[in-house]
């Protein structure tokens, strides 16, 4: 049949080598750290340095109306 590789073992080995190379280039995720929420003070797992409010405080902040108004 045309289009079917005869030697599949070598193809599989090539794919494995390509995958290992690809995953060597991918940056590993930073582990989550325990940080204290700036608003309520509880300790939570933070995904990155910019994440300084816990989930419940972040939800409250997103529901709060914008107090700052633009002046034209």
Buried (B, 14 or more C-beta within 10 A) or exposed (E): EEEEEEEEEEEEEEEEEEEEEEEEEEEEEEEEEEBEBEEEEEEBEBEEEEBBBBEEBBEEEEEEEEEEEEEE
